[in-house]
Amino acid sequence: MEGNKLLDEACRTYKIPAEHVFSHRVYPETDEVCIVTRGGKKFRHKKGEKAKFQLTHVQITGELPEDEKGTVWHKKLNQRISLGGLGRLLKRHSK
């Protein structure tokens, strides 16, 4: 039961809704919990500790922002590029 209290405290501290916790493990001997969010962020929280960092929406939920949903990864540019931009790039290089 103590583990659930520690998990709840960590979720309140880092402002994570419980449905976005992918996995967790409680270490009762050190009063610590290790949490993995649906966004893939893994961190540890000790009992009574303040938040060390702020999590982004992507780190918590794993959902991409609206502007990045229509993008693809361009290996040569090493960045995300919109599908429209990719089309323009391909036209330019095909000439």
Protein Blocks (a to p, Z undefined) as FASTA:
>chain_A
ZZmmmmmmmmmmnopafklpmbdcddfknopacdddfkopacdddehiacfbdcdfklmn
opacfklmmgccdfklopacdfklmmmmmmmmmZZ
